[in-house]
Amino acid sequence: MSQSATFPALFRPRMALAGAVMLVSLSALGLAGCASMGMGASSTPTAVKVTNGTLTDEHGMTLYTFDRDTTAGKSACNGNCANNWPPLAANSADKPSGDYTIVTRDDGKQQWAYRGKPLYLFAKDKMPGDQTGDGVLNVWHVAKP
């Protein structure tokens, strides 16, 4: 057997391994690109942000959940309650994504929910980052991912 015939045969497994590593790396980069463009499986809708470990609206206002929302996909905060705790509104162009769903309220309007729990703002929060509604009546809580 000549030396030129043996040389390529020795490196074929290494070349195959290098090719496989390159393919996996390129695939990972492609998936990372999709996730950064909001195409991941658990993408967050534009109406919701994660800020310092809490869910906020697009303006940085804290979002809350209500313990009395016991039926998944249904809001128990209507009327005067909704004046103090405005629902995080969803519009007709919004689409559910991952843990984020849209519920229809008693008044027919749509509201964002996280893991089945409708999301609300608190009327007394004045600045982004305010969390004055956390623990109110022991039934309102800052929403966390």
N, C-alpha and C positions, 0 to 999 in steps of 0.2 A: 504494500500500500504506500503510495507516495505521500509526502508531507503535505502537499497542497490539497489532497483529498481529505485528510484527517483534520486539518485546521478548521474548515467551516463546520464540520460535524461537531466539534467540541464546543463551539459557541452557539449552536442552534438553541439549546435549552435556555441559555442566558438571554439571547435575543427575544425569545418567546416570553420570558418572564418580564423583561424590560418593556415589551409591547403591552403586556397585560397591566403592568403598573401604570403606564402612560394612559391607557384606556380608562382605568378606574379613576385616575386623577382628573382627567377631562370630564368624566361623568359627574364627579363630585363638584367641580367648578360650575358645570351647567346647572346642577340642582341648587347650588348656593345662589347663582344669579337669579333663578326663578323665585326663590324665597325672598330675596331682597326687592323684587318687583311686586311683592304681594301675591305671589302665585303658590305659596306653600299651603299645606293641608290645613294649618291652623291660622291662616292669615286673619288679621284684625281689620274690621271695616274702617273706612276713613273717619267715621263719626266717633270712634273709640281709639284712645291711645293708652299705652302703659307708661305711667310716670312715677318714678320712685316706688315701684312695687304696688301701685294702685291703678285702677282703671279711671281714666278721665275722658271728658269729651274733647273734641278737637281744639278747644280753647284752654285746656288745662284744668277745667273745673271738675272737681271730684264727683265720681259716680257712686251711687249707693244701691243696696238691695234691701228688701223689706221682708221680714220674717213671716208676715201674714200672706205673702204670695206663696201659698202652699200647693196650688195646682200648677204644675209646669205649663208654661206658655200662657198664663192668665194673670192679669194684674188685679190685685185687690185694692189698689189705691186709686180711687175715682173721686169726682166732685171736689170738695174742699181739700181733701187729702192731696189731690193732684195739683192744686194751687200752691201748696207748700212744698210739694215734692214733684216738680214737673218731670214727666216721663221723657226719656231720651228718645226723641222722635226719629222715626225712620221714614223715608219717602218711598214713593212707588218704584223708583229706579234701584233702590237698595236691594241686595240679595244676601241671604244667609251665607255664612262662611265659617266652617269649623265649629267652634264652640258658640259662635254668635248666631242667634236666630232672631226672627222678627215675630212679635205677637200682635194680635189685633185687640185693641182695648174695647171696653163697653161702648165708648162713643164712636167706634169705628175707625179711629186713628191707629196708626201703627207705631210700635215701640220696639227698640232694641232690647234683647235679653242676652245674658251670658250664662251658659249652661242651664238654660231654662228659667233663670231668674230675671224678671224685668229690671231694667236699669233706670235710675232716677237721678236727677240733680236735687240740690236743696236750696230753696229760695233765700236762705240766710247766708249761704256762702257767697262772699262778695268778690274774692280775688282767686285767681288760679292757685291751687294748692290748699285752699281752706278746706277743713274737714270738720266743720262745726256740727254736722249732722250725725257724726259717728256716735252710736250708742243712744240716740234720742229714743226715749221710752223703752229702751232695751230691745227695740225691734228694727232699728235702722242701722246699717253697717256699711262701712267703706267697702266697695267692691274690689276684690283682688283676683288677679289671674291665677 
